[in-house]
Amino acid sequence: MMIRRLRQKGVRYMAKFEADLTGNLDHFKEYLKNEILNGSVSASFEDEHEEEINGVRCCTMVYERYSYMGGNRVSLNVTILGYEGELRLTAITSGGSQAMFFKLNTFGEEAFLEKLEEAVKAYKCRHTRMISGL
């Protein structure tokens, strides 16, 4: 199941996307990296950190890209938990507004998140076809 929503935190709204899927964590990480970096001329991979505890892997990756609409850079933080072929992804974008005290627009954040959402849906569709032998 996938959920996409704007979440209120105080007076700030965060663009957030969550998904559950199956697959190999290393393969999925590389797939996402390629899709995100090839999906925008200004996208960059900033850093990643990975930990494993009792067979559960947790990987956090940070991307940035320039938002033409907002005139600033937007970050995309992706966290993936992996255990025995089950993956849970949470992605949160930020930085899409130039306002000082509250967000005026989240167009850049939403557009960055939509690119990730499209990539996850395509991966899920391809992976499902591979499993079913289609």
The first five atom37 places (N, CA, C, CB, O) and aatype in JSON, in Angstrom:
{
  "aatype": [12, 12, 9, 1, 1, 10, 1, 5, 11, 7, 19, 1, 18, 12, 0, 11, 13, 6, 0, 3, 10, 16, 7, 2, 10, 3, 8, 13, 11, 6, 18, 10, 11, 2, 6, 9, 10, 2, 7, 15, 19, 15, 0, 15, 13, 6, 3, 6, 8, 6, 6, 6, 9, 2, 7, 19, 1, 4, 4, 16, 12, 19, 18, 6, 1, 18, 15, 18, 12, 7, 7, 2, 1, 19, 15, 10, 2, 19, 16, 9, 10, 7, 18, 6, 7, 6, 10, 1, 10, 16, 0, 9, 16, 15, 7, 7, 15, 5, 0, 12, 13, 13, 11, 10, 2, 16, 13, 7, 6, 6, 0, 13, 10, 6, 11, 10, 6, 6, 0, 19, 11, 0, 18, 11, 4, 1, 8, 16, 1, 12, 9, 15, 7, 10],
  "atom_mask": [
    [1, 1, 1, 1, 1],
    [1, 1, 1, 1, 1],
    [1, 1, 1, 1, 1],
    [1, 1, 1, 1, 1],
    [1, 1, 1, 1, 1],
    [1, 1, 1, 1, 1],
    [1, 1, 1, 1, 1],
    [1, 1, 1, 1, 1],
    [1, 1, 1, 1, 1],
    [1, 1, 1, 0, 1],
    [1, 1, 1, 1, 1],
    [1, 1, 1, 1, 1],
    [1, 1, 1, 1, 1],
    [1, 1, 1, 1, 1],
    [1, 1, 1, 1, 1],
    [1, 1, 1, 1, 1],
    [1, 1, 1, 1, 1],
    [1, 1, 1, 1, 1],
    [1, 1, 1, 1, 1],
    [1, 1, 1, 1, 1],
    [1, 1, 1, 1, 1],
    [1, 1, 1, 1, 1],
    [1, 1, 1, 0, 1],
    [1, 1, 1, 1, 1],
    [1, 1, 1, 1, 1],
    [1, 1, 1, 1, 1],
    [1, 1, 1, 1, 1],
    [1, 1, 1, 1, 1],
    [1, 1, 1, 1, 1],
    [1, 1, 1, 1, 1],
    [1, 1, 1, 1, 1],
    [1, 1, 1, 1, 1],
    [1, 1, 1, 1, 1],
    [1, 1, 1, 1, 1],
    [1, 1, 1, 1, 1],
    [1, 1, 1, 1, 1],
    [1, 1, 1, 1, 1],
    [1, 1, 1, 1, 1],
    [1, 1, 1, 0, 1],
    [1, 1, 1, 1, 1],
    [1, 1, 1, 1, 1],
    [1, 1, 1, 1, 1],
    [1, 1, 1, 1, 1],
    [1, 1, 1, 1, 1],
    [1, 1, 1, 1, 1],
    [1, 1, 1, 1, 1],
    [1, 1, 1, 1, 1],
    [1, 1, 1, 1, 1],
    [1, 1, 1, 1, 1],
    [1, 1, 1, 1, 1],
    [1, 1, 1, 1, 1],
    [1, 1, 1, 1, 1],
    [1, 1, 1, 1, 1],
    [1, 1, 1, 1, 1],
    [1, 1, 1, 0, 1],
    [1, 1, 1, 1, 1],
    [1, 1, 1, 1, 1],
    [1, 1, 1, 1, 1],
    [1, 1, 1, 1, 1],
    [1, 1, 1, 1, 1],
    [1, 1, 1, 1, 1],
    [1, 1, 1, 1, 1],
    [1, 1, 1, 1, 1],
    [1, 1, 1, 1, 1],
    [1, 1, 1, 1, 1],
    [1, 1, 1, 1, 1],
    [1, 1, 1, 1, 1],
    [1, 1, 1, 1, 1],
    [1, 1, 1, 1, 1],
    [1, 1, 1, 0, 1],
    [1, 1, 1, 0, 1],
    [1, 1, 1, 1, 1],
    [1, 1, 1, 1, 1],
    [1, 1, 1, 1, 1],
    [1, 1, 1, 1, 1],
    [1, 1, 1, 1, 1],
    [1, 1, 1, 1, 1],
    [1, 1, 1, 1, 1],
    [1, 1, 1, 1, 1],
    [1, 1, 1, 1, 1],
    [1, 1, 1, 1, 1],
    [1, 1, 1, 0, 1],
    [1, 1, 1, 1, 1],
    [1, 1, 1, 1, 1],
    [1, 1, 1, 0, 1],
    [1, 1, 1, 1, 1],
    [1, 1, 1, 1, 1],
    [1, 1, 1, 1, 1],
    [1, 1, 1, 1, 1],
    [1, 1, 1, 1, 1],
    [1, 1, 1, 1, 1],
    [1, 1, 1, 1, 1],
    [1, 1, 1, 1, 1],
    [1, 1, 1, 1, 1],
    [1, 1, 1, 0, 1],
    [1, 1, 1, 0, 1],
    [1, 1, 1, 1, 1],
    [1, 1, 1, 1, 1],
    [1, 1, 1, 1, 1],
    [1, 1, 1, 1, 1],
    [1, 1, 1, 1, 1],
    [1, 1, 1, 1, 1],
    [1, 1, 1, 1, 1],
    [1, 1, 1, 1, 1],
    [1, 1, 1, 1, 1],
    [1, 1, 1, 1, 1],
    [1, 1, 1, 1, 1],
    [1, 1, 1, 0, 1],
    [1, 1, 1, 1, 1],
    [1, 1, 1, 1, 1],
    [1, 1, 1, 1, 1],
    [1, 1, 1, 1, 1],
    [1, 1, 1, 1, 1],
    [1, 1, 1, 1, 1],
    [1, 1, 1, 1, 1],
    [1, 1, 1, 1, 1],
    [1, 1, 1, 1, 1],
    [1, 1, 1, 1, 1],
    [1, 1, 1, 1, 1],
    [1, 1, 1, 1, 1],
    [1, 1, 1, 1, 1],
    [1, 1, 1, 1, 1],
    [1, 1, 1, 1, 1],
    [1, 1, 1, 1, 1],
    [1, 1, 1, 1, 1],
    [1, 1, 1, 1, 1],
    [1, 1, 1, 1, 1],
    [1, 1, 1, 1, 1],
    [1, 1, 1, 1, 1],
    [1, 1, 1, 1, 1],
    [1, 1, 1, 1, 1],
    [1, 1, 1, 1, 1],
    [1, 1, 1, 0, 1],
    [1, 1, 1, 1, 1]
  ],
  "atom_positions": [
    [[0.84, -1.18, 0.0], [0.0, 0.0, 0.0], [0.88, 1.24, 0.0], [-0.95, 0.0, 1.21], [1.89, 1.29, 0.7]],
    [[0.5, 2.24, -0.78], [1.26, 3.49, -0.85], [0.39, 4.63, -0.35], [1.75, 3.77, -2.28], [-0.81, 4.69, -0.62]],
    [[1.0, 5.51, 0.38], [0.3, 6.67, 0.92], [1.1, 7.91, 0.57], [0.08, 6.54, 2.46], [2.31, 7.95, 0.81]],
    [[0.46, 8.9, 0.02], [1.11, 10.17, -0.26], [0.25, 11.26, 0.36], [1.3, 10.4, -1.79], [-0.95, 11.33, 0.1]],
    [[0.87, 12.09, 1.17], [0.08, 13.12, 1.83], [0.98, 14.27, 2.25], [-0.66, 12.54, 3.05], [2.2, 14.14, 2.36]],
    [[0.34, 15.38, 2.47], [1.02, 16.49, 3.12], [0.7, 16.38, 4.6], [0.57, 17.88, 2.53], [-0.46, 16.25, 4.99]],
    [[1.72, 16.43, 5.41], [1.54, 16.21, 6.83], [1.84, 17.51, 7.57], [2.45, 15.08, 7.33], [2.86, 18.15, 7.34]],
    [[0.96, 17.88, 8.45], [1.16, 19.1, 9.2], [2.02, 18.84, 10.43], [-0.19, 19.71, 9.6], [1.77, 17.89, 11.18]],
    [[3.01, 19.67, 10.63], [3.85, 19.61, 11.81], [3.95, 21.05, 12.32], [5.29, 18.99, 11.51], [4.71, 21.85, 11.77]],
    [[3.18, 21.37, 13.35], [3.08, 22.77, 13.76], [2.39, 23.52, 12.65], [0.0, 0.0, 0.0], [1.26, 23.19, 12.29]],
    [[3.05, 24.53, 12.09], [2.48, 25.26, 10.96], [3.17, 24.88, 9.65], [2.58, 26.76, 11.18], [2.84, 25.43, 8.61]],
    [[4.13, 23.95, 9.69], [4.83, 23.53, 8.49], [4.19, 22.29, 7.91], [6.31, 23.28, 8.79], [3.75, 21.4, 8.64]],
    [[4.13, 22.24, 6.6], [3.62, 21.06, 5.92], [4.78, 20.35, 5.25], [2.53, 21.45, 4.88], [5.63, 20.97, 4.6]],
    [[4.81, 19.05, 5.42], [5.86, 18.24, 4.84], [5.26, 17.31, 3.79], [6.61, 17.43, 5.93], [4.23, 16.68, 4.03]],
    [[5.9, 17.24, 2.64], [5.48, 16.28, 1.62], [6.13, 14.95, 1.98], [5.88, 16.76, 0.17], [7.34, 14.86, 2.17]],
    [[5.3, 13.9, 2.07], [5.78, 12.6, 2.53], [5.18, 11.49, 1.67], [5.42, 12.38, 4.03], [4.03, 11.57, 1.24]],
    [[5.98, 10.45, 1.43], [5.54, 9.3, 0.65], [6.03, 8.05, 1.35], [6.06, 9.37, -0.83], [7.17, 7.99, 1.8]],
    [[5.16, 7.04, 1.45], [5.51, 5.77, 2.07], [5.1, 4.64, 1.16], [4.86, 5.62, 3.46], [4.08, 4.72, 0.48]],
    [[5.9, 3.56, 1.15], [5.56, 2.4, 0.32], [6.14, 1.14, 0.93], [6.08, 2.59, -1.12], [7.22, 1.16, 1.52]],
    [[5.42, 0.06, 0.78], [5.89, -1.28, 1.15], [6.05, -2.06, -0.14], [4.89, -2.0, 2.14], [5.16, -2.06, -0.99]],
    [[7.2, -2.74, -0.29], [7.41, -3.55, -1.48], [8.35, -4.69, -1.17], [7.97, -2.69, -2.63], [8.85, -4.82, -0.05]],
    [[8.59, -5.52, -2.15], [9.51, -6.64, -1.99], [10.66, -6.47, -2.98], [8.8, -8.0, -2.21], [10.5, -5.86, -4.04]],
    [[11.82, -7.01, -2.61], [12.96, -6.93, -3.51], [14.26, -6.94, -2.74], [0.0, 0.0, 0.0], [14.28, -7.09, -1.52]],
    [[15.34, -6.79, -3.47], [16.67, -6.75, -2.91], [17.02, -5.3, -2.58], [17.71, -7.37, -3.9], [16.94, -4.43, -3.45]],
    [[17.41, -5.03, -1.34], [17.68, -3.66, -0.9], [18.78, -2.99, -1.72], [18.05, -3.65, 0.57], [18.64, -1.84, -2.13]],
    [[19.87, -3.71, -1.97], [20.97, -3.11, -2.73], [20.53, -2.77, -4.16], [22.16, -4.07, -2.77], [20.86, -1.7, -4.67]],
    [[19.81, -3.68, -4.78], [19.32, -3.43, -6.14], [18.35, -2.24, -6.15], [18.62, -4.68, -6.7], [18.43, -1.38, -7.02]],
    [[17.46, -2.2, -5.18], [16.46, -1.12, -5.11], [17.13, 0.24, -4.87], [15.44, -1.41, -3.99], [16.73, 1.24, -5.46]],
    [[18.14, 0.27, -4.02], [18.87, 1.52, -3.76], [19.5, 2.05, -5.05], [19.97, 1.31, -2.69], [19.38, 3.23, -5.37]],
    [[20.18, 1.17, -5.8], [20.82, 1.59, -7.05], [19.78, 2.03, -8.08], [21.67, 0.46, -7.62], [19.98, 3.01, -8.8]],
    [[18.68, 1.29, -8.14], [17.59, 1.65, -9.05], [17.09, 3.06, -8.73], [16.43, 0.62, -8.96], [16.96, 3.89, -9.63]],
    [[16.79, 3.33, -7.46], [16.3, 4.66, -7.07], [17.32, 5.74, -7.38], [15.95, 4.68, -5.58], [16.96, 6.81, -7.89]],
    [[18.57, 5.48, -7.08], [19.61, 6.47, -7.34], [19.65, 6.83, -8.82], [20.99, 5.95, -6.87], [19.7, 8.01, -9.18]],
    [[19.63, 5.82, -9.68], [19.63, 6.08, -11.12], [18.39, 6.85, -11.57], [19.73, 4.76, -11.89], [18.5, 7.79, -12.35]],
    [[17.23, 6.45, -11.08], [15.98, 7.12, -11.48], [15.95, 8.58, -11.02], [14.77, 6.38, -10.9], [15.55, 9.46, -11.78]],
    [[16.37, 8.83, -9.8], [16.35, 10.2, -9.27], [17.36, 11.08, -9.99], [16.63, 10.2, -7.75], [17.04, 12.19, -10.41]],
    [[18.58, 10.59, -10.15], [19.62, 11.4, -10.79], [19.36, 11.61, -12.28], [20.98, 10.75, -10.59], [19.69, 12.67, -12.83]],
    [[18.77, 10.61, -12.94], [18.46, 10.77, -14.36], [17.15, 11.49, -14.6], [18.41, 9.41, -15.03], [16.84, 11.86, -15.73]],
    [[16.37, 11.7, -13.54], [15.07, 12.35, -13.67], [15.11, 13.87, -13.59], [0.0, 0.0, 0.0], [14.09, 14.52, -13.81]],
    [[16.27, 14.43, -13.29], [16.39, 15.88, -13.17], [17.82, 16.29, -13.46], [15.96, 16.35, -11.77], [18.76, 15.68, -12.95]],
    [[17.99, 17.32, -14.28], [19.32, 17.8, -14.64], [20.07, 18.3, -13.41], [19.22, 18.91, -15.68], [21.3, 18.17, -13.34]],
    [[19.35, 18.87, -12.45], [20.01, 19.48, -11.3], [20.07, 18.57, -10.07], [19.3, 20.75, -10.93], [20.57, 18.99, -9.02]],
    [[19.58, 17.33, -10.18], [19.56, 16.43, -9.02], [20.98, 15.98, -8.67], [18.67, 15.19, -9.3], [21.81, 15.74, -9.55]],
    [[21.23, 15.89, -7.38], [22.53, 15.41, -6.9], [22.33, 14.46, -5.73], [23.45, 16.59, -6.5], [21.38, 14.6, -4.95]],
    [[23.23, 13.51, -5.63], [23.24, 12.58, -4.5], [24.17, 13.19, -3.46], [23.7, 11.13, -4.93], [25.35, 13.4, -3.74]],
    [[23.66, 13.48, -2.27], [24.45, 14.16, -1.25], [25.2, 13.19, -0.36], [23.55, 15.04, -0.41], [26.41, 13.33, -0.17]],
    [[24.51, 12.2, 0.19], [25.17, 11.26, 1.09], [24.22, 10.11, 1.4], [25.63, 11.97, 2.39], [23.03, 10.16, 1.1]],
    [[24.78, 9.07, 2.02], [23.97, 7.96, 2.46], [24.61, 7.34, 3.7], [23.8, 6.9, 1.34], [25.82, 7.44, 3.9]],
    [[23.78, 6.72, 4.51], [24.27, 6.02, 5.7], [23.47, 4.74, 5.82], [24.13, 6.91, 6.99], [22.26, 4.71, 5.6]],
    [[24.17, 3.66, 6.18], [23.49, 2.38, 6.32], [23.93, 1.69, 7.61], [23.77, 1.47, 5.11], [25.1, 1.74, 7.99]],
    [[22.98, 1.06, 8.27], [23.23, 0.28, 9.48], [22.51, -1.05, 9.35], [22.76, 1.05, 10.77], [21.52, -1.17, 8.62]],
    [[23.0, -2.05, 10.07], [22.32, -3.35, 10.14], [22.33, -3.82, 11.58], [23.0, -4.4, 9.21], [23.38, -3.85, 12.24]],
    [[21.16, -4.19, 12.07], [21.03, -4.74, 13.42], [20.15, -5.98, 13.33], [20.42, -3.68, 14.41], [19.0, -5.91, 12.88]],
    [[20.69, -7.11, 13.76], [19.94, -8.38, 13.78], [19.3, -8.7, 12.44], [18.87, -8.33, 14.86], [18.16, -9.18, 12.39]],
    [[20.01, -8.46, 11.36], [19.51, -8.79, 10.03], [18.6, -7.75, 9.4], [0.0, 0.0, 0.0], [18.22, -7.89, 8.24]],
    [[18.25, -6.71, 10.15], [17.42, -5.63, 9.62], [18.35, -4.51, 9.16], [16.38, -5.11, 10.69], [19.15, -3.99, 9.93]],
    [[18.23, -4.16, 7.88], [19.06, -3.1, 7.32], [18.26, -1.82, 7.22], [19.62, -3.5, 5.94], [17.07, -1.83, 6.89]],
    [[18.92, -0.71, 7.52], [18.3, 0.61, 7.4], [19.26, 1.49, 6.63], [17.96, 1.22, 8.81], [20.41, 1.67, 7.02]],
    [[18.77, 2.05, 5.54], [19.58, 2.91, 4.7], [18.88, 4.26, 4.54], [19.84, 2.25, 3.31], [17.69, 4.32, 4.22]],
    [[19.62, 5.33, 4.76], [19.1, 6.68, 4.55], [19.94, 7.34, 3.47], [19.11, 7.52, 5.87], [21.17, 7.35, 3.54]],
    [[19.26, 7.89, 2.46], [19.93, 8.57, 1.35], [19.36, 9.98, 1.24], [19.75, 7.78, 0.01], [18.16, 10.19, 1.44]],
    [[20.22, 10.92, 0.92], [19.8, 12.32, 0.8], [20.15, 12.82, -0.6], [20.48, 13.21, 1.88], [21.28, 12.68, -1.07]],
    [[19.15, 13.39, -1.26], [19.29, 13.96, -2.59], [18.88, 15.43, -2.54], [18.44, 13.18, -3.64], [18.13, 15.85, -1.66]],
    [[19.39, 16.2, -3.49], [18.94, 17.59, -3.65], [18.72, 17.85, -5.13], [19.98, 18.59, -3.05], [19.28, 17.18, -6.0]],
    [[17.9, 18.85, -5.39], [17.76, 19.34, -6.75], [17.27, 20.78, -6.69], [16.78, 18.45, -7.59], [16.73, 21.23, -5.68]],
    [[17.47, 21.47, -7.78], [17.04, 22.87, -7.87], [15.58, 22.91, -8.28], [17.91, 23.66, -8.89], [15.16, 22.21, -9.2]],
    [[14.8, 23.73, -7.58], [13.4, 23.92, -7.92], [13.27, 25.23, -8.69], [12.5, 23.93, -6.63], [13.44, 26.31, -8.13]],
    [[12.97, 25.13, -9.97], [12.81, 26.33, -10.79], [11.63, 27.16, -10.33], [12.64, 25.95, -12.27], [11.67, 28.39, -10.36]],
    [[10.57, 26.48, -9.9], [9.37, 27.17, -9.45], [9.64, 28.0, -8.19], [8.25, 26.17, -9.18], [9.21, 29.14, -8.08]],
    [[10.36, 27.41, -7.25], [10.64, 28.1, -5.99], [11.91, 28.9, -5.99], [0.0, 0.0, 0.0], [12.11, 29.74, -5.11]],
    [[12.78, 28.66, -6.97], [14.04, 29.39, -7.03], [15.01, 29.0, -5.93], [0.0, 0.0, 0.0], [15.83, 29.81, -5.5]],
    [[14.94, 27.75, -5.48], [15.82, 27.28, -4.41], [16.07, 25.79, -4.56], [15.22, 27.59, -3.02], [15.55, 25.15, -5.47]],
    [[16.88, 25.24, -3.66], [17.15, 23.81, -3.68], [16.2, 23.1, -2.73], [18.61, 23.51, -3.29], [15.82, 23.63, -1.69]],
    [[15.82, 21.89, -3.13], [14.89, 21.06, -2.37], [15.62, 19.76, -2.02], [13.56, 20.77, -3.18], [16.34, 19.2, -2.85]],
    [[15.43, 19.28, -0.8], [16.05, 18.01, -0.43], [15.01, 16.9, -0.39], [16.75, 18.13, 0.93], [13.84, 17.12, -0.1]],
    [[15.48, 15.71, -0.69], [14.66, 14.5, -0.64], [15.42, 13.51, 0.24], [14.38, 13.9, -2.08], [16.52, 13.08, -0.1]],
    [[14.82, 13.16, 1.35], [15.42, 12.21, 2.28], [14.67, 10.89, 2.16], [15.39, 12.76, 3.76], [13.46, 10.83, 2.38]],
    [[15.39, 9.84, 1.82], [14.79, 8.52, 1.6], [15.35, 7.55, 2.62], [15.05, 8.02, 0.14], [16.57, 7.39, 2.73]],
    [[14.47, 6.9, 3.37], [14.89, 5.87, 4.31], [14.23, 4.56, 3.9], [14.51, 6.25, 5.79], [13.02, 4.51, 3.65]],
    [[15.04, 3.51, 3.82], [14.53, 2.19, 3.44], [14.93, 1.19, 4.51], [15.08, 1.75, 2.04], [16.11, 1.07, 4.86]],
    [[13.94, 0.48, 5.03], [14.19, -0.64, 5.92], [14.08, -1.91, 5.1], [13.18, -0.66, 7.13], [13.16, -2.05, 4.29]],
    [[15.0, -2.84, 5.3], [14.96, -4.1, 4.56], [15.18, -5.29, 5.46], [0.0, 0.0, 0.0], [16.1, -5.31, 6.28]],
    [[14.31, -6.3, 5.31], [14.44, -7.53, 6.08], [13.88, -8.68, 5.27], [13.72, -7.42, 7.45], [12.69, -8.7, 4.95]],
    [[14.74, -9.63, 4.93], [14.35, -10.84, 4.21], [13.48, -10.57, 2.99], [13.61, -11.76, 5.14], [12.45, -11.21, 2.79]],
    [[13.91, -9.61, 2.17], [13.2, -9.31, 0.93], [12.01, -8.38, 1.06], [0.0, 0.0, 0.0], [11.42, -8.0, 0.05]],
    [[11.66, -8.0, 2.27], [10.59, -7.02, 2.49], [11.22, -5.65, 2.67], [9.7, -7.41, 3.73], [12.17, -5.49, 3.44]],
    [[10.69, -4.66, 1.96], [11.23, -3.31, 2.01], [10.14, -2.33, 2.42], [11.84, -2.9, 0.65], [8.99, -2.44, 1.99]],
    [[10.5, -1.38, 3.25], [9.59, -0.29, 3.62], [10.33, 1.02, 3.38], [9.12, -0.4, 5.12], [11.4, 1.26, 3.94]],
    [[9.74, 1.85, 2.54], [10.35, 3.12, 2.15], [9.56, 4.28, 2.75], [10.42, 3.25, 0.62], [8.33, 4.27, 2.74]],
    [[10.27, 5.26, 3.25], [9.67, 6.53, 3.67], [10.51, 7.63, 3.06], [9.59, 6.66, 5.25], [11.73, 7.63, 3.2]],
    [[9.87, 8.57, 2.38], [10.58, 9.69, 1.76], [9.92, 10.99, 2.2], [10.58, 9.56, 0.21], [8.7, 11.11, 2.2]],
    [[10.74, 11.94, 2.55], [10.26, 13.25, 3.0], [11.07, 14.32, 2.27], [10.38, 13.41, 4.56], [12.3, 14.26, 2.22]],
    [[10.38, 15.3, 1.72], [11.06, 16.41, 1.07], [10.96, 17.65, 1.94], [10.46, 16.68, -0.34], [10.05, 17.78, 2.76]],
    [[11.91, 18.56, 1.76], [11.86, 19.84, 2.47], [12.66, 20.88, 1.71], [12.39, 19.7, 3.93], [13.42, 20.55, 0.8]],
    [[12.47, 22.13, 2.1], [13.23, 23.23, 1.51], [12.55, 23.9, 0.34], [0.0, 0.0, 0.0], [13.19, 24.68, -0.37]],
    [[11.28, 23.62, 0.11], [10.61, 24.12, -1.08], [9.96, 25.48, -0.95], [0.0, 0.0, 0.0], [9.2, 25.87, -1.83]],
    [[10.24, 26.22, 0.11], [9.61, 27.53, 0.26], [10.64, 28.56, 0.63], [8.5, 27.48, 1.32], [11.64, 28.26, 1.28]],
    [[10.39, 29.8, 0.22], [11.31, 30.87, 0.56], [10.79, 31.7, 1.73], [11.53, 31.77, -0.65], [11.46, 32.64, 2.15]],
    [[9.64, 31.36, 2.25], [9.08, 32.13, 3.36], [9.92, 31.92, 4.62], [7.61, 31.73, 3.62], [10.56, 30.88, 4.79]],
    [[9.9, 32.91, 5.49], [10.72, 32.84, 6.69], [10.07, 32.03, 7.8], [11.01, 34.22, 7.17], [10.77, 31.29, 8.49]],
    [[8.77, 32.16, 8.0], [8.13, 31.54, 9.16], [7.17, 30.41, 8.82], [7.4, 32.57, 9.92], [6.82, 29.62, 9.7]],
    [[6.72, 30.3, 7.57], [5.82, 29.22, 7.18], [5.99, 28.98, 5.69], [4.35, 29.56, 7.53], [6.58, 29.8, 4.98]],
    [[5.45, 27.87, 5.22], [5.6, 27.51, 3.82], [4.51, 28.16, 2.97], [5.57, 25.99, 3.65], [3.32, 28.0, 3.24]],
    [[4.94, 28.88, 1.95], [4.0, 29.49, 1.02], [3.64, 28.53, -0.1], [4.58, 30.76, 0.44], [2.49, 28.51, -0.56]],
    [[4.61, 27.75, -0.53], [4.33, 26.77, -1.58], [5.18, 25.53, -1.35], [4.6, 27.35, -3.0], [6.23, 25.6, -0.71]],
    [[4.72, 24.44, -1.85], [5.48, 23.19, -1.75], [5.58, 22.54, -3.13], [4.82, 22.21, -0.74], [5.75, 21.32, -3.23]],
    [[5.49, 23.36, -4.2], [5.51, 22.81, -5.55], [6.79, 22.03, -5.84], [5.36, 23.93, -6.56], [6.75, 20.93, -6.38]],
    [[7.94, 22.61, -5.47], [9.21, 21.94, -5.72], [9.32, 20.64, -4.95], [0.0, 0.0, 0.0], [9.8, 19.63, -5.47]],
    [[8.87, 20.65, -3.68], [8.9, 19.44, -2.86], [8.01, 18.37, -3.46], [8.46, 19.76, -1.41], [8.42, 17.21, -3.59]],
    [[6.8, 18.76, -3.83], [5.85, 17.79, -4.38], [6.34, 17.22, -5.7], [4.49, 18.44, -4.58], [6.18, 16.02, -5.95]],
    [[6.94, 18.05, -6.55], [7.44, 17.57, -7.84], [8.58, 16.57, -7.66], [7.91, 18.75, -8.71], [8.65, 15.56, -8.37]],
    [[9.47, 16.85, -6.7], [10.58, 15.93, -6.42], [10.03, 14.6, -5.89], [11.57, 16.55, -5.39], [10.49, 13.53, -6.29]],
    [[9.06, 14.69, -5.01], [8.46, 13.49, -4.44], [7.71, 12.68, -5.49], [7.52, 13.86, -3.3], [7.71, 11.45, -5.45]],
    [[7.06, 13.37, -6.44], [6.34, 12.67, -7.51], [7.29, 11.85, -8.38], [5.56, 13.67, -8.37], [6.93, 10.76, -8.84]],
    [[8.51, 12.37, -8.63], [9.5, 11.61, -9.4], [9.84, 10.31, -8.68], [10.78, 12.45, -9.63], [9.93, 9.25, -9.31]],
    [[10.02, 10.4, -7.37], [10.3, 9.2, -6.59], [9.12, 8.25, -6.61], [10.65, 9.56, -5.16], [9.29, 7.04, -6.77]],
    [[7.93, 8.78, -6.45], [6.71, 7.95, -6.45], [6.57, 7.2, -7.77], [5.46, 8.81, -6.19], [6.24, 6.01, -7.77]],
    [[6.82, 7.87, -8.88], [6.75, 7.22, -10.2], [7.77, 6.09, -10.29], [6.98, 8.25, -11.32], [7.47, 5.01, -10.81]],
    [[8.99, 6.34, -9.8], [10.04, 5.31, -9.85], [9.67, 4.1, -9.0], [11.39, 5.89, -9.38], [9.9, 2.96, -9.41]],
    [[9.1, 4.34, -7.82], [8.71, 3.23, -6.94], [7.59, 2.42, -7.58], [8.26, 3.77, -5.56], [7.62, 1.19, -7.55]],
    [[6.62, 3.09, -8.16], [5.52, 2.38, -8.82], [6.04, 1.53, -9.98], [4.45, 3.38, -9.33], [5.6, 0.4, -10.16]],
    [[6.97, 2.08, -10.77], [7.52, 1.33, -11.9], [8.31, 0.12, -11.4], [8.44, 2.24, -12.77], [8.21, -0.96, -11.98]],
    [[9.09, 0.29, -10.34], [9.85, -0.83, -9.77], [8.9, -1.9, -9.28], [10.77, -0.35, -8.63], [9.1, -3.09, -9.53]],
    [[7.89, -1.48, -8.58], [6.92, -2.43, -8.02], [6.23, -3.21, -9.14], [5.88, -1.7, -7.15], [6.03, -4.41, -9.02]],
    [[5.87, -2.52, -10.21], [5.2, -3.16, -11.34], [6.15, -4.16, -12.02], [4.72, -2.1, -12.36], [5.75, -5.29, -12.31]],
    [[7.39, -3.76, -12.28], [8.36, -4.64, -12.92], [8.68, -5.84, -12.05], [9.64, -3.88, -13.24], [8.76, -6.97, -12.54]],
    [[8.87, -5.59, -10.76], [9.22, -6.67, -9.83], [8.08, -7.67, -9.72], [9.57, -6.1, -8.44], [8.33, -8.87, -9.65]],
    [[6.84, -7.21, -9.71], [5.68, -8.09, -9.64], [5.6, -8.96, -10.89], [4.39, -7.27, -9.48], [5.3, -10.15, -10.8]],
    [[5.88, -8.35, -12.07], [5.87, -9.12, -13.32], [6.97, -10.16, -13.34], [6.03, -8.19, -14.53], [6.75, -11.27, -13.82]],
    [[8.15, -9.83, -12.8], [9.25, -10.79, -12.78], [8.91, -11.98, -11.87], [10.55, -10.1, -12.3], [9.23, -13.12, -12.21]],
    [[8.28, -11.72, -10.75], [7.92, -12.78, -9.81], [6.86, -13.7, -10.42], [7.42, -12.19, -8.49], [6.92, -14.92, -10.27]],
    [[5.88, -13.1, -11.11], [4.81, -13.91, -11.67], [5.18, -14.55, -13.0], [3.57, -13.06, -11.84], [4.42, -15.36, -13.54]],
    [[6.37, -14.19, -13.53], [6.83, -14.8, -14.77], [6.24, -14.21, -16.03], [0.0, 0.0, 0.0], [6.29, -14.84, -17.08]],
    [[5.66, -13.03, -15.94], [5.08, -12.37, -17.13], [6.13, -11.66, -17.94], [3.99, -11.39, -16.72], [5.81, -11.06, -18.97]]
  ]
}
